[in-house]
Amino acid sequence: MIYSVVCEHIRELRIQRHLTQTELGSMLGVSKSVISAYENGVHLPPYDVLVHISGIFGVSCDYLLGVSNTPAISTNGLTDVQVQSLLRIADELRHMNEEVDH
């Protein structure tokens, strides 16, 4: 069910960023109990909150909803040169992983 994917992703991302439910709630303008409800699958965040959560964590809404298994890195605010640099770094890291696997 979509609720379980959304709640797992929100909880995992919050914990990875070392945020409390209260801190994430403050960032979103909601209470700790609302964050708890999202993370426990009691309520699904509304569209505008999902968009805000995706911005906070730098992932796509598709990732939050379970449509994509890969969190995206937000490139908002970066120049084209910086985006290209990130793409080259990602390619190099993939190449390094392939060498280790073989």
C-alpha positions in Angstrom: 0.0 0.0 0.0 1.2 3.5 -0.8 0.9 4.6 2.9 3.6 2.1 4.0 6.0 3.2 1.3 5.6 6.9 2.0 5.8 6.4 5.8 8.9 4.3 5.5 10.7 6.7 3.2 9.8 9.7 5.3 11.1 8.0 8.5 14.3 6.7 6.8 15.1 10.1 5.3 14.5 11.9 8.6 16.7 9.5 10.5 19.4 9.6 7.9 19.5 13.4 8.2 19.6 13.1 12.0 16.3 15.1 12.4 13.8 14.6 15.1 10.1 14.5 14.3 9.8 17.9 16.0 12.6 19.4 13.9 11.0 18.0 10.6 7.6 19.3 11.8 9.1 22.7 12.4 10.5 22.7 8.9 7.1 21.8 7.5 5.1 24.0 9.8 3.3 21.1 11.4 3.4 19.4 14.8 5.4 16.4 15.9 2.2 14.4 16.1 1.5 15.1 12.4 5.0 13.8 11.5 4.3 10.8 13.6 1.0 10.2 11.8 2.8 10.4 8.5 5.5 8.0 9.6 3.1 5.5 11.1 0.8 5.5 8.1 -2.1 7.0 9.9 -2.3 9.9 7.4 -0.8 10.4 3.9 0.8 13.9 3.6 -1.1 16.2 1.3 0.4 17.0 -2.1 1.9 20.3 -1.0 3.6 18.7 2.0 5.0 15.9 -0.1 6.5 18.5 -2.4 8.0 20.3 0.6 9.3 17.0 2.1 11.0 16.1 -1.2 12.7 19.5 -1.3 13.9 19.2 2.3 15.5 15.8 1.6 16.5 16.5 -2.0 14.6 13.5 -3.4 11.8 13.3 -5.9 8.1 12.9 -5.1 8.3 9.7 -7.2 10.8 8.3 -4.6 8.6 9.3 -1.7 5.6 7.6 -3.2 7.5 4.5 -4.2 7.2 5.0 -7.9 11.0 5.2 -8.1 13.4 3.2 -6.0 16.2 5.7 -6.4 16.3 8.9 -4.5 17.3 11.8 -6.8 19.8 14.5 -6.0 18.3 17.9 -6.3 20.4 20.2 -8.6 18.3 23.3 -7.9 20.5 26.3 -7.4 23.5 24.8 -9.2 25.0 26.0 -12.4 25.1 23.9 -15.6 28.8 23.4 -15.0 28.2 22.2 -11.5 25.5 19.8 -12.7 27.9 18.4 -15.3 30.6 18.0 -12.6 28.2 16.0 -10.4 27.3 13.8 -13.4 30.9 13.1 -14.1 31.5 12.2 -10.4 28.6 9.8 -10.4 29.9 8.2 -13.6 33.3 7.8 -12.1 31.9 6.2 -8.9 29.9 3.8 -11.0 33.0 2.9 -12.9 34.9 2.3 -9.7 32.1 0.1 -8.4 32.2 -2.0 -11.6 36.0 -2.5 -11.2 35.5 -3.7 -7.6 32.7 -6.1 -8.7 34.9 -7.7 -11.3 
